[in-house]
Amino acid sequence: MTTVVVTMLLLSASLLLSSALPFQQRGFWDFGEDIDVKDLMTMMMKDQEEGSGFEDVALPEMPTCPFGCVCHLKVVQCSDLGLIYVPSNIPSDTLLLDLQCNGIMEIREGDFKGLSNLYALILRSNLISRVHPRAFLPLKRLQKLYISHNLLTSIPRNLPASLVELRIHDNLIRKVAAGTFSALGNMHVIEMGRNPIHNSGFEPGAFKGLKLNYLRISEAKLTGVPKDLPASLHELHLDHNEIQAIELEDLSRYKQLQRLGLGSNHILHIERGALSYLPSLRELHLDHNRLSSIPSGLPNIKYLQVVYLHSNNITSVKVNDFCPTGFGVKKVFYNGISLFGNPIEYWEIQPATFRCVTDSMAVQLGNHKK
């Protein structure tokens, strides 16, 4: 079974002519990769200990386990078995069902019958193109659904109201209809990157009813920031798209946003005042774009700590581009600013430019390739 352990590395480099990769801020979620099953089991056990509403289900007199699967401690692992359907005889007390890396093409109506206590369902890396509208109805307590790396063209219908986390990246989704998530008030995380969806694919009201903390729509076909995303967002990742500009109103509803990923787009312009709507922002990714100057408004973001601006077309850095001119405006110091890969003559930058940075090791310059 192939699993990927999500790891975040904090890398730093010297102020002059650094060749290191950009630092990464710790303390935020990163759902860009699929979670390790062992990590998921740990989370599941923690949730049980904290009392998340699971009920004990009486075991049958003769314990059962699908042929070829491994059943232990309410975990059923059926990965990498060449299955073309969800197997039968899954124990009714199962909390975690792992069906990844098989050849399942369809989820049928009765596939999860009797699994009312299921906490996590892993269906990633199959060939699923169809999900019966009633397939997930028995899963009254399902919190985590991983159905990435499949062939779905739309979000499955009638997802459990208990769902907290949905990973549906790397499918063929081109449209999210209005009301798709309307009954999912408990949802905190949606990872739906690497789907061929354009801005027009999100119908008005597509995200209505959601109170998300985390949303990732990276590696898609977006040409702008989608409209009317949940105002509750703490993290929004739109990197590796085709966004060309950030307009004044694009970010106006995201007062709670702490981490914004806009790297690897085609951004030429950020309208003055656009970043002023993000008073809680801690980390801003604008690397690998086409900016020619430092975006305005950075000194006024009180809690901003990390700014990625490497690999743009920035030619100069002014003394007040990052730090406020007065005292008592910025609440925290920067602990990371990346500017390498830009045509900047770093010896012309005034030392006072980085007066609100923790130390010189927190700034990266150099390595521009003409």
C-alpha contacts under 8 A as a table, 3 or more apart, distances in Angstrom:
res1	aa1	res2	aa2	distance
1	M	79	S	6.25
1	M	80	D	6.05
1	M	101	C	7.47
3	T	34	D	7.40
3	T	35	I	7.20
3	T	36	D	5.31
3	T	37	V	7.09
4	V	33	E	7.00
4	V	34	D	6.05
4	V	35	I	6.16
4	V	36	D	5.53
5	V	33	E	7.88
5	V	34	D	7.55
5	V	35	I	6.08
5	V	36	D	5.27
6	V	30	D	7.60
6	V	31	F	7.96
6	V	33	E	6.26
6	V	34	D	7.41
6	V	35	I	6.50
6	V	36	D	7.63
8	M	24	Q	7.06
8	M	26	R	7.09
9	L	23	F	7.38
9	L	24	Q	6.31
10	L	23	F	5.01
10	L	24	Q	5.00
10	L	25	Q	6.63
10	L	26	R	7.32
11	L	20	A	7.30
11	L	21	L	6.70
11	L	22	P	6.28
11	L	23	F	4.27
11	L	24	Q	6.73
12	S	20	A	7.05
12	S	21	L	7.84
12	S	22	P	7.04
12	S	23	F	5.57
12	S	361	M	6.51
12	S	362	A	6.67
12	S	364	Q	7.93
13	A	18	S	5.55
13	A	19	S	7.38
13	A	20	A	5.84
13	A	361	M	5.91
13	A	362	A	7.37
13	A	363	V	7.55
13	A	364	Q	6.23
14	S	17	L	7.25
14	S	18	S	5.48
14	S	360	S	7.14
14	S	361	M	5.14
14	S	362	A	7.83
14	S	363	V	7.26
14	S	364	Q	6.47
15	L	18	S	6.54
15	L	360	S	5.77
15	L	361	M	5.83
15	L	362	A	7.56
15	L	363	V	5.47
15	L	364	Q	5.19
15	L	365	L	5.87
16	L	346	Y	7.86
16	L	364	Q	7.08
16	L	365	L	5.68
16	L	366	G	6.17
17	L	364	Q	7.80
17	L	365	L	5.83
17	L	366	G	4.17
17	L	367	N	5.90
18	S	340	F	7.57
18	S	364	Q	6.22
18	S	365	L	6.17
18	S	366	G	5.93
18	S	367	N	6.89
19	S	366	G	7.64
19	S	367	N	6.55
22	P	308	Y	7.70
22	P	338	S	6.45
22	P	364	Q	7.83
23	F	336	G	6.99
23	F	338	S	7.94
25	Q	28	F	7.52
25	Q	283	E	7.56
25	Q	306	V	7.03
28	F	259	R	8.00
30	D	33	E	7.55
31	F	34	D	6.91
31	F	35	I	7.69
31	F	191	E	6.83
32	G	191	E	7.31
32	G	216	R	7.83
35	I	39	D	6.84
35	I	40	L	6.88
36	D	39	D	5.22
36	D	40	L	6.39
37	V	40	L	4.91
37	V	41	M	6.19
38	K	41	M	5.06
38	K	42	T	6.31
39	D	42	T	5.06
39	D	43	M	6.33
40	L	43	M	5.09
40	L	44	M	6.10
41	M	44	M	4.94
41	M	45	M	6.19
41	M	96	L	7.59
42	T	45	M	5.25
42	T	46	K	6.23
43	M	46	K	5.04
43	M	47	D	6.17
44	M	47	D	5.16
44	M	48	Q	6.29
44	M	119	Y	7.30
45	M	48	Q	5.03
45	M	49	E	6.24
46	K	49	E	5.09
46	K	50	E	6.28
47	D	50	E	5.09
47	D	51	G	6.29
47	D	52	S	5.68
48	Q	51	G	5.09
48	Q	52	S	5.75
48	Q	53	G	7.76
48	Q	54	F	6.84
49	E	52	S	7.85
51	G	54	F	7.16
53	G	141	R	7.95
54	F	117	N	6.37
54	F	141	R	7.44
55	E	117	N	6.92
56	D	93	D	7.23
57	V	92	S	7.03
57	V	93	D	5.26
57	V	117	N	7.76
58	A	93	D	7.27
59	L	63	P	7.01
59	L	91	P	7.88
59	L	92	S	7.36
59	L	93	D	6.82
60	P	63	P	5.84
63	P	91	P	7.29
64	T	89	N	6.13
64	T	90	I	6.90
64	T	91	P	5.93
65	C	69	C	6.64
65	C	70	V	7.16
65	C	71	C	6.07
65	C	76	V	7.81
65	C	89	N	6.00
65	C	90	I	5.83
65	C	91	P	6.42
66	P	69	C	5.51
66	P	70	V	7.97
66	P	87	P	6.22
66	P	88	S	6.26
66	P	89	N	5.41
66	P	90	I	5.96
68	G	78	C	7.08
68	G	81	L	7.27
69	C	76	V	6.71
69	C	77	Q	5.57
69	C	78	C	4.58
69	C	79	S	7.78
70	V	75	V	7.99
70	V	76	V	5.73
70	V	77	Q	5.19
70	V	78	C	6.69
71	C	74	K	6.79
71	C	75	V	5.66
71	C	76	V	4.47
71	C	77	Q	6.45
72	H	75	V	5.29
72	H	76	V	6.63
74	K	91	P	7.94
74	K	93	D	6.17
74	K	94	T	4.51
74	K	95	L	5.46
74	K	96	L	6.73
75	V	94	T	5.89
75	V	95	L	6.04
75	V	96	L	4.83
75	V	97	L	6.17
75	V	98	D	7.93
76	V	90	I	7.62
76	V	94	T	6.78
76	V	96	L	6.24
76	V	97	L	4.97
76	V	98	D	6.17
77	Q	97	L	6.16
77	Q	98	D	4.74
77	Q	99	L	6.71
78	C	81	L	6.43
78	C	97	L	7.68
78	C	98	D	5.67
78	C	99	L	5.06
78	C	100	Q	7.44
79	S	98	D	6.07
79	S	99	L	4.82
79	S	100	Q	4.93
79	S	101	C	5.63
79	S	102	N	6.36
80	D	83	L	7.83
80	D	99	L	7.83
80	D	100	Q	6.83
80	D	101	C	5.01
80	D	102	N	5.34
81	L	101	C	7.78
81	L	102	N	6.06
82	G	101	C	7.78
82	G	102	N	4.80
82	G	103	G	5.61
83	L	86	V	7.19
83	L	87	P	7.75
83	L	102	N	5.27
83	L	103	G	5.45
83	L	104	I	6.02
84	I	102	N	6.90
84	I	103	G	4.80
84	I	104	I	4.06
84	I	105	M	6.43
85	Y	103	G	7.74
85	Y	104	I	5.14
85	Y	105	M	7.24
85	Y	106	E	7.03
85	Y	107	I	7.43
86	V	99	L	7.68
86	V	104	I	7.11
86	V	107	I	7.24
86	V	111	D	6.04
87	P	90	I	7.10
87	P	111	D	7.64
88	S	111	D	7.46
90	I	94	T	7.34
91	P	94	T	5.63
91	P	115	L	7.88
92	S	114	G	5.84
92	S	115	L	5.32
92	S	116	S	7.69
92	S	117	N	7.73
93	D	115	L	7.00
93	D	117	N	6.45
93	D	118	L	7.61
94	T	97	L	6.89
94	T	115	L	6.81
94	T	117	N	6.79
94	T	118	L	5.80
95	L	117	N	6.09
95	L	118	L	4.22
95	L	119	Y	4.88
95	L	120	A	6.46
96	L	118	L	6.15
96	L	119	Y	5.87
96	L	120	A	4.82
96	L	121	L	6.07
96	L	122	I	7.99
97	L	118	L	7.59
97	L	120	A	6.42
97	L	121	L	5.08
97	L	122	I	6.25
98	D	121	L	6.24
98	D	122	I	4.82
98	D	123	L	6.88
99	L	102	N	6.75
99	L	121	L	7.76
99	L	122	I	5.66
99	L	123	L	5.20
99	L	124	R	7.50
100	Q	122	I	5.85
100	Q	123	L	4.81
100	Q	124	R	4.86
100	Q	125	S	5.59
100	Q	126	N	6.47
101	C	123	L	7.77
101	C	124	R	6.59
101	C	125	S	4.73
101	C	126	N	5.53
102	N	125	S	6.84
102	N	126	N	5.16
102	N	127	L	7.83
103	G	126	N	5.08
103	G	127	L	5.62
104	I	107	I	7.69
104	I	126	N	5.42
104	I	127	L	5.48
104	I	128	I	5.84
105	M	126	N	6.89
105	M	127	L	4.62
105	M	128	I	4.00
105	M	129	S	5.95
105	M	130	R	7.00
106	E	127	L	7.77
106	E	128	I	5.19
106	E	129	S	6.19
106	E	130	R	4.93
106	E	131	V	5.93
106	E	132	H	7.98
107	I	111	D	6.72
107	I	128	I	7.23
107	I	130	R	6.32
107	I	131	V	4.70
107	I	132	H	6.11
107	I	135	A	6.67
108	R	111	D	5.46
108	R	131	V	6.47
108	R	132	H	5.40
108	R	135	A	5.86
109	E	112	F	7.73
109	E	132	H	5.46
109	E	133	P	7.42
109	E	134	R	5.46
109	E	135	A	4.20
109	E	136	F	7.82
110	G	113	K	5.18
110	G	135	A	6.29
111	D	135	A	6.70
112	F	115	L	5.67
112	F	135	A	6.90
112	F	136	F	7.04
112	F	138	P	6.50
112	F	139	L	7.26
113	K	116	S	7.74
113	K	138	P	5.81
114	G	138	P	6.61
115	L	118	L	5.61
115	L	138	P	6.45
115	L	139	L	6.11
116	S	138	P	5.57
116	S	139	L	4.81
116	S	140	K	5.37
116	S	141	R	6.40
116	S	142	L	8.00
117	N	139	L	6.90
117	N	140	K	6.97
117	N	141	R	5.66
117	N	142	L	7.25
118	L	121	L	7.38
118	L	139	L	6.29
118	L	140	K	7.85
118	L	141	R	6.13
118	L	142	L	5.40
119	Y	141	R	6.08
119	Y	142	L	4.47
119	Y	143	Q	5.38
119	Y	144	K	6.50
120	A	142	L	5.97
120	A	143	Q	6.06
120	A	144	K	4.64
120	A	145	L	5.99
121	L	142	L	7.62
121	L	144	K	6.34
121	L	145	L	5.09
121	L	146	Y	6.28
122	I	145	L	6.21
122	I	146	Y	4.82
122	I	147	I	6.41
123	L	126	N	6.66
123	L	145	L	7.76
123	L	146	Y	5.75
123	L	147	I	4.71
123	L	148	S	7.27
124	R	146	Y	5.85
124	R	147	I	4.51
124	R	148	S	4.71
124	R	149	H	5.47
124	R	150	N	6.63
125	S	147	I	7.63
125	S	148	S	6.56
125	S	149	H	4.66
125	S	150	N	5.76
126	N	149	H	6.79
126	N	150	N	5.44
127	L	150	N	5.11
127	L	151	L	5.82
128	I	131	V	7.58
128	I	150	N	5.30
128	I	151	L	5.39
128	I	152	L	6.32
129	S	150	N	6.95
129	S	151	L	4.68
129	S	152	L	4.55
129	S	153	T	7.09
130	R	152	L	6.72
131	V	135	A	6.69
131	V	156	P	6.22
132	H	135	A	5.10
133	P	136	F	7.57
133	P	156	P	7.07
133	P	157	R	5.30
133	P	158	N	6.26
134	R	137	L	5.41
134	R	157	R	7.81
134	R	158	N	6.82
135	A	138	P	7.45
136	F	139	L	5.56
136	F	158	N	6.79
136	F	159	L	6.10
136	F	160	P	6.47
137	L	140	K	6.88
137	L	158	N	6.89
137	L	159	L	7.35
137	L	160	P	6.52
139	L	142	L	5.44
139	L	160	P	6.38
140	K	160	P	6.18
140	K	161	A	7.49
140	K	162	S	6.64
141	R	160	P	7.45
141	R	162	S	5.52
141	R	163	L	7.54
142	L	145	L	7.44
142	L	160	P	6.52
142	L	162	S	5.85
142	L	163	L	5.64
143	Q	162	S	5.72
143	Q	163	L	4.11
143	Q	164	V	4.85
143	Q	165	E	6.27
144	K	163	L	6.08
144	K	164	V	6.03
144	K	165	E	4.82
144	K	166	L	6.14
145	L	163	L	7.49
145	L	165	E	6.36
145	L	166	L	5.10
145	L	167	R	6.40
146	Y	166	L	6.06
146	Y	167	R	4.80
146	Y	168	I	6.44
147	I	150	N	6.84
147	I	166	L	7.82
147	I	167	R	6.02
147	I	168	I	5.14
147	I	169	H	7.75
148	S	167	R	5.82
148	S	168	I	4.22
148	S	169	H	4.77
148	S	170	D	5.66
148	S	171	N	6.45
149	H	168	I	7.45
149	H	169	H	6.47
149	H	170	D	4.74
149	H	171	N	5.65
150	N	170	D	6.75
150	N	171	N	5.13
150	N	172	L	7.85
151	L	171	N	5.05
151	L	172	L	5.65
152	L	155	I	7.39
152	L	171	N	5.38
152	L	172	L	5.44
152	L	173	I	6.20
153	T	171	N	6.87
153	T	172	L	4.70
153	T	173	I	4.10
153	T	174	R	6.44
153	T	175	K	7.72
154	S	172	L	7.56
154	S	173	I	5.02
154	S	174	R	7.04
154	S	175	K	6.38
154	S	176	V	6.77
155	I	173	I	7.40
155	I	176	V	6.92
155	I	180	T	7.40
156	P	159	L	6.69
157	R	180	T	7.45
159	L	163	L	7.36
159	L	184	L	7.77
160	P	163	L	5.55
160	P	184	L	7.45
161	A	183	A	5.96
161	A	184	L	4.96
161	A	185	G	7.11
161	A	186	N	6.97
162	S	184	L	7.16
162	S	186	N	6.12
162	S	187	M	7.69
163	L	166	L	7.38
163	L	184	L	6.77
163	L	186	N	6.23
163	L	187	M	5.65
164	V	186	N	5.52
164	V	187	M	4.00
164	V	188	H	5.32
164	V	189	V	6.45
165	E	187	M	5.99
165	E	188	H	6.08
165	E	189	V	4.66
165	E	190	I	6.02
166	L	187	M	7.92
166	L	189	V	6.22
166	L	190	I	4.92
166	L	191	E	6.33
167	R	190	I	5.86
167	R	191	E	4.65
167	R	192	M	6.21
168	I	171	N	6.82
168	I	190	I	7.69
168	I	191	E	6.04
168	I	192	M	4.99
168	I	193	G	7.69
169	H	191	E	5.92
169	H	192	M	4.05
169	H	193	G	4.70
169	H	194	R	5.55
169	H	195	N	6.36
170	D	192	M	7.29
170	D	193	G	6.41
170	D	194	R	4.60
170	D	195	N	5.46
171	N	194	R	7.00
171	N	195	N	5.44
172	L	195	N	5.40
172	L	196	P	6.14
173	I	176	V	7.79
173	I	195	N	5.37
173	I	196	P	6.18
173	I	197	I	6.26
174	R	195	N	6.89
174	R	196	P	5.57
174	R	197	I	4.25
174	R	198	H	6.99
174	R	201	G	5.76
175	K	197	I	6.44
175	K	200	S	7.96
175	K	201	G	4.22
175	K	202	F	5.90
175	K	203	E	7.59
176	V	180	T	6.71
176	V	201	G	6.04
176	V	202	F	5.03
176	V	203	E	6.25
176	V	206	A	5.92
177	A	180	T	5.62
177	A	201	G	7.93
177	A	202	F	6.53
177	A	203	E	5.28
177	A	204	P	7.94
177	A	205	G	7.77
177	A	206	A	5.42
178	A	202	F	7.74
178	A	203	E	5.29
178	A	204	P	5.88
178	A	205	G	4.63
178	A	206	A	4.01
178	A	207	F	7.33
178	A	208	K	7.60
179	G	182	S	4.82
179	G	205	G	5.98
179	G	206	A	5.38
179	G	207	F	6.89
179	G	208	K	6.18
179	G	209	G	7.90
180	T	206	A	5.90
180	T	207	F	7.14
181	F	184	L	5.39
181	F	206	A	7.04
181	F	207	F	6.05
181	F	208	K	6.70
181	F	209	G	6.56
181	F	210	L	6.62
182	S	185	G	7.30
182	S	207	F	7.26
182	S	208	K	5.68
182	S	209	G	4.66
182	S	210	L	6.80
183	A	209	G	6.83
184	L	187	M	5.63
184	L	209	G	6.90
184	L	210	L	6.38
185	G	209	G	6.09
185	G	210	L	5.45
185	G	211	K	6.40
186	N	210	L	7.72
186	N	211	K	7.39
187	M	190	I	7.76
187	M	210	L	6.62
187	M	211	K	6.71
187	M	212	L	6.09
188	H	211	K	6.49
188	H	212	L	4.26
188	H	213	N	5.10
188	H	214	Y	6.34
189	V	212	L	5.92
189	V	213	N	6.13
189	V	214	Y	4.79
189	V	215	L	6.10
190	I	212	L	7.65
190	I	214	Y	6.35
190	I	215	L	5.07
190	I	216	R	6.57
191	E	214	Y	7.92
191	E	215	L	5.90
191	E	216	R	4.92
191	E	217	I	6.83
192	M	195	N	6.81
192	M	215	L	7.74
192	M	216	R	5.90
192	M	217	I	5.32
192	M	218	S	7.57
193	G	216	R	5.82
193	G	217	I	4.15
193	G	218	S	4.41
193	G	219	E	5.64
193	G	220	A	6.22
194	R	217	I	7.20
194	R	218	S	6.08
194	R	219	E	4.54
194	R	220	A	5.19
195	N	217	I	7.98
195	N	219	E	7.09
195	N	220	A	5.33
195	N	221	K	7.95
196	P	220	A	5.18
196	P	221	K	5.78
197	I	200	S	7.96
197	I	201	G	5.77
197	I	220	A	5.69
197	I	221	K	5.42
197	I	222	L	6.95
198	H	201	G	5.21
198	H	202	F	7.60
198	H	220	A	7.10
198	H	221	K	4.78
198	H	222	L	4.90
198	H	223	T	7.29
199	N	202	F	5.92
199	N	221	K	7.49
199	N	222	L	5.38
199	N	223	T	6.77
199	N	224	G	7.02
199	N	225	V	7.92
199	N	226	P	5.93
200	S	203	E	6.90
202	F	206	A	5.95
202	F	226	P	7.67
203	E	206	A	5.32
204	P	228	D	7.73
205	G	208	K	4.89
205	G	228	D	7.54
207	F	210	L	5.91
207	F	228	D	7.36
207	F	229	L	6.13
207	F	230	P	6.55
208	K	230	P	7.46
210	L	230	P	6.23
211	K	230	P	6.08
211	K	231	A	7.51
211	K	232	S	5.50
211	K	233	L	7.39
212	L	215	L	7.04
212	L	230	P	6.25
212	L	232	S	5.85
212	L	233	L	5.47
212	L	234	H	7.94
213	N	232	S	6.12
213	N	233	L	4.37
213	N	234	H	4.90
213	N	235	E	6.25
214	Y	233	L	5.87
214	Y	234	H	6.06
214	Y	235	E	4.77
214	Y	236	L	6.16
215	L	233	L	7.34
215	L	235	E	6.35
215	L	236	L	5.15
215	L	237	H	6.39
216	R	236	L	5.90
216	R	237	H	4.57
216	R	238	L	6.30
217	I	220	A	6.49
217	I	237	H	6.15
217	I	238	L	5.29
217	I	239	D	7.71
218	S	237	H	6.15
218	S	238	L	4.62
218	S	239	D	4.93
218	S	240	H	5.59
218	S	241	N	6.36
219	E	238	L	7.64
219	E	239	D	6.61
219	E	240	H	4.66
219	E	241	N	5.42
220	A	240	H	7.13
220	A	241	N	5.53
221	K	241	N	5.62
221	K	242	E	6.25
222	L	225	V	7.29
222	L	226	P	7.70
222	L	241	N	5.42
222	L	242	E	5.56
222	L	243	I	6.19
223	T	241	N	6.88
223	T	242	E	4.74
223	T	243	I	4.10
223	T	244	Q	6.51
224	G	242	E	7.42
224	G	243	I	4.76
224	G	244	Q	6.93
224	G	245	A	7.02
224	G	246	I	7.29
225	V	238	L	7.70
225	V	243	I	7.32
225	V	246	I	7.43
225	V	250	D	6.16
225	V	251	L	7.99
226	P	229	L	6.77
226	P	250	D	7.97
227	K	250	D	7.37
228	D	231	A	7.74
228	D	253	R	7.96
230	P	233	L	5.97
230	P	254	Y	7.88
231	A	253	R	5.53
231	A	254	Y	5.02
231	A	255	K	7.23
231	A	256	Q	7.45
232	S	254	Y	6.91
232	S	255	K	7.95
232	S	256	Q	6.27
232	S	257	L	7.67
233	L	236	L	6.78
233	L	254	Y	6.59
233	L	256	Q	6.28
233	L	257	L	5.57
234	H	256	Q	5.65
234	H	257	L	4.14
234	H	258	Q	5.06
234	H	259	R	6.44
235	E	257	L	5.85
235	E	258	Q	5.95
235	E	259	R	4.74
235	E	260	L	6.01
236	L	257	L	7.48
236	L	259	R	6.43
236	L	260	L	5.13
236	L	261	G	6.19
237	H	260	L	5.93
237	H	261	G	4.36
237	H	262	L	6.60
238	L	241	N	6.60
238	L	260	L	7.92
238	L	261	G	5.60
238	L	262	L	5.27
238	L	263	G	7.57
239	D	261	G	5.59
239	D	262	L	4.52
239	D	263	G	4.66
239	D	264	S	5.56
239	D	265	N	6.34
240	H	262	L	7.60
240	H	263	G	6.43
240	H	264	S	4.65
240	H	265	N	5.43
241	N	264	S	6.88
241	N	265	N	5.18
241	N	266	H	7.89
242	E	265	N	5.13
242	E	266	H	5.73
243	I	246	I	7.88
243	I	265	N	5.40
243	I	266	H	5.53
243	I	267	I	5.87
244	Q	265	N	6.91
244	Q	266	H	4.71
244	Q	267	I	4.01
244	Q	268	L	5.85
244	Q	269	H	7.22
245	A	266	H	7.70
245	A	267	I	4.96
245	A	268	L	5.90
245	A	269	H	4.99
245	A	270	I	5.79
245	A	271	E	7.81
246	I	250	D	6.38
246	I	267	I	7.45
246	I	269	H	6.52
246	I	270	I	4.73
246	I	271	E	6.18
246	I	274	A	7.10
247	E	250	D	5.39
247	E	270	I	6.41
247	E	271	E	5.36
247	E	274	A	6.37
248	L	251	L	7.27
248	L	252	S	7.50
248	L	270	I	7.98
248	L	271	E	5.60
248	L	272	R	7.09
248	L	273	G	6.28
248	L	274	A	4.35
249	E	252	S	5.08
249	E	274	A	6.67
250	D	274	A	7.27
251	L	254	Y	5.84
251	L	274	A	6.64
251	L	275	L	7.27
251	L	277	Y	6.36
251	L	278	L	7.41
252	S	255	K	7.32
252	S	274	A	7.47
252	S	277	Y	5.15
252	S	278	L	7.64
253	R	277	Y	7.44
254	Y	257	L	5.44
254	Y	277	Y	7.07
254	Y	278	L	6.50
255	K	277	Y	6.24
255	K	278	L	5.27
255	K	279	P	6.28
255	K	280	S	6.63
256	Q	278	L	7.16
256	Q	279	P	7.53
256	Q	280	S	5.70
256	Q	281	L	7.62
257	L	260	L	7.17
257	L	278	L	6.37
257	L	280	S	5.97
257	L	281	L	5.67
258	Q	278	L	7.91
258	Q	280	S	5.47
258	Q	281	L	3.99
258	Q	282	R	4.98
258	Q	283	E	6.40
259	R	281	L	6.01
259	R	282	R	5.92
259	R	283	E	4.77
259	R	284	L	6.08
260	L	281	L	7.68
260	L	283	E	6.42
260	L	284	L	5.13
260	L	285	H	6.19
261	G	284	L	6.26
261	G	285	H	4.75
261	G	286	L	6.99
262	L	265	N	6.61
262	L	284	L	7.77
262	L	285	H	5.44
262	L	286	L	5.21
262	L	287	D	7.55
263	G	285	H	5.38
263	G	286	L	4.56
263	G	287	D	4.71
263	G	288	H	5.68
263	G	289	N	6.59
264	S	286	L	7.50
264	S	287	D	6.30
264	S	288	H	4.57
264	S	289	N	5.66
265	N	288	H	6.77
265	N	289	N	5.39
266	H	288	H	7.99
266	H	289	N	5.09
266	H	290	R	5.87
267	I	270	I	7.57
267	I	289	N	5.27
267	I	290	R	5.42
267	I	291	L	6.33
268	L	289	N	7.10
268	L	290	R	4.88
268	L	291	L	4.84
268	L	292	S	7.27
269	H	291	L	6.39
270	I	274	A	6.82
270	I	295	P	6.38
271	E	274	A	5.58
272	R	275	L	7.68
272	R	295	P	7.70
272	R	296	S	5.93
272	R	297	G	7.36
273	G	276	S	5.17
273	G	277	Y	7.62
273	G	296	S	7.18
273	G	297	G	6.52
274	A	277	Y	6.41
275	L	278	L	5.71
275	L	296	S	7.75
275	L	297	G	6.18
275	L	298	L	7.51
276	S	279	P	6.69
276	S	297	G	6.27
276	S	300	N	7.46
276	S	301	I	7.15
278	L	281	L	5.53
278	L	301	I	7.24
279	P	301	I	5.65
279	P	302	K	6.76
279	P	303	Y	7.51
280	S	301	I	7.43
280	S	302	K	7.49
280	S	303	Y	6.24
280	S	304	L	7.68
281	L	284	L	7.40
281	L	301	I	6.90
281	L	303	Y	6.20
281	L	304	L	5.52
282	R	303	Y	5.49
282	R	304	L	4.09
282	R	305	Q	5.31
282	R	306	V	6.54
283	E	304	L	6.02
283	E	305	Q	6.05
283	E	306	V	4.75
283	E	307	V	6.03
284	L	304	L	7.88
284	L	306	V	6.31
284	L	307	V	4.94
284	L	308	Y	6.22
285	H	307	V	6.08
285	H	308	Y	4.73
285	H	309	L	6.95
286	L	289	N	6.52
286	L	307	V	7.54
286	L	308	Y	5.47
286	L	309	L	5.21
286	L	310	H	7.69
287	D	308	Y	5.29
287	D	309	L	4.46
287	D	310	H	4.83
287	D	311	S	5.73
287	D	312	N	6.54
288	H	309	L	7.48
288	H	310	H	6.41
288	H	311	S	4.67
288	H	312	N	5.58
289	N	311	S	6.75
289	N	312	N	5.15
289	N	313	N	7.90
290	R	312	N	4.95
290	R	313	N	5.59
291	L	294	I	7.45
291	L	312	N	5.43
291	L	313	N	5.46
291	L	314	I	6.08
292	S	312	N	6.89
292	S	313	N	4.66
292	S	314	I	4.10
292	S	315	T	6.38
293	S	313	N	7.49
293	S	314	I	4.85
293	S	315	T	6.78
293	S	316	S	6.83
293	S	317	V	7.44
294	I	314	I	7.02
294	I	317	V	6.90
294	I	321	D	6.53
295	P	298	L	6.94
295	P	321	D	7.89
296	S	321	D	7.07
297	G	300	N	5.58
297	G	301	I	7.01
298	L	301	I	5.53
298	L	304	L	7.76
298	L	321	D	6.86
298	L	322	F	5.55
298	L	323	C	7.49
299	P	302	K	7.39
299	P	320	N	7.47
299	P	321	D	6.72
299	P	322	F	4.89
299	P	323	C	4.61
299	P	324	P	4.77
299	P	330	K	7.01
300	N	324	P	6.65
300	N	329	V	6.87
300	N	330	K	6.64
301	I	304	L	5.66
301	I	330	K	6.85
302	K	329	V	6.49
302	K	330	K	4.24
302	K	331	K	5.07
302	K	332	V	6.62
303	Y	330	K	6.79
303	Y	331	K	5.86
303	Y	332	V	5.46
303	Y	333	F	7.89
304	L	307	V	7.75
304	L	332	V	7.14
304	L	333	F	7.75
304	L	334	Y	6.73
305	Q	332	V	6.95
305	Q	333	F	6.21
305	Q	334	Y	4.08
305	Q	335	N	5.55
305	Q	336	G	6.50
306	V	334	Y	6.00
306	V	335	N	6.12
306	V	336	G	4.68
306	V	337	I	5.82
307	V	336	G	6.41
307	V	337	I	4.96
307	V	338	S	6.49
308	Y	337	I	6.06
308	Y	338	S	5.05
308	Y	339	L	7.13
309	L	312	N	6.63
309	L	337	I	7.44
309	L	338	S	5.54
309	L	339	L	5.20
309	L	340	F	7.77
310	H	338	S	5.42
310	H	339	L	4.37
310	H	340	F	4.88
310	H	341	G	5.36
310	H	342	N	6.37
311	S	339	L	7.39
311	S	340	F	6.50
311	S	341	G	4.33
311	S	342	N	5.52
311	S	368	H	7.98
312	N	341	G	6.75
312	N	342	N	5.45
313	N	342	N	5.39
313	N	343	P	6.28
314	I	317	V	7.83
314	I	342	N	5.42
314	I	343	P	6.10
314	I	344	I	6.49
315	T	342	N	6.77
315	T	343	P	5.12
315	T	344	I	4.68
315	T	345	E	7.42
316	S	344	I	5.57
316	S	345	E	7.23
316	S	349	I	7.70
317	V	321	D	6.69
317	V	344	I	7.71
317	V	349	I	6.28
317	V	353	T	7.89
318	K	321	D	5.35
318	K	349	I	7.20
318	K	350	Q	7.84
318	K	353	T	6.84
319	V	322	F	7.63
319	V	323	C	7.92
319	V	349	I	7.43
319	V	350	Q	6.22
319	V	352	A	6.30
319	V	353	T	4.17
319	V	354	F	7.85
320	N	323	C	5.45
320	N	324	P	6.45
320	N	325	T	6.79
320	N	353	T	6.12
321	D	353	T	7.22
322	F	353	T	6.93
322	F	354	F	7.12
322	F	356	C	7.85
323	C	330	K	7.73
323	C	353	T	6.97
323	C	354	F	6.99
323	C	355	R	6.89
323	C	356	C	5.78
324	P	327	F	7.43
324	P	329	V	6.65
324	P	330	K	6.83
326	G	329	V	6.72
327	F	330	K	7.61
328	G	331	K	6.95
330	K	333	F	7.43
333	F	356	C	5.22
333	F	357	V	5.24
333	F	358	T	5.91
334	Y	337	I	7.20
334	Y	356	C	6.36
334	Y	357	V	4.56
334	Y	358	T	6.01
334	Y	362	A	7.70
335	N	357	V	6.06
335	N	358	T	5.51
335	N	359	D	7.61
335	N	362	A	5.37
336	G	357	V	7.62
336	G	362	A	4.55
336	G	363	V	5.87
337	I	362	A	6.22
337	I	363	V	4.85
337	I	364	Q	6.36
338	S	363	V	5.85
338	S	364	Q	4.71
338	S	365	L	6.73
339	L	342	N	6.38
339	L	363	V	7.49
339	L	364	Q	5.60
339	L	365	L	5.08
339	L	366	G	7.48
340	F	364	Q	5.75
340	F	365	L	4.14
340	F	366	G	4.69
340	F	367	N	5.83
340	F	368	H	6.56
341	G	365	L	7.50
341	G	366	G	6.27
341	G	367	N	5.29
341	G	368	H	4.15
341	G	369	K	6.76
342	N	366	G	7.36
342	N	367	N	7.69
342	N	368	H	5.27
343	P	368	H	5.70
343	P	369	K	7.99
343	P	370	K	7.85
344	I	366	G	7.64
344	I	368	H	7.84
345	E	348	E	5.81
345	E	349	I	7.43
346	Y	349	I	5.40
346	Y	365	L	7.03
346	Y	366	G	7.36
347	W	350	Q	7.92
349	I	353	T	7.03
350	Q	353	T	5.59
351	P	354	F	6.27
351	P	355	R	7.30
352	A	355	R	4.98
354	F	357	V	5.35
357	V	360	S	7.45
357	V	362	A	7.02
357	V	363	V	8.00
358	T	362	A	6.74
359	D	362	A	5.68
359	D	363	V	7.78
360	S	363	V	5.66
361	M	364	Q	7.43
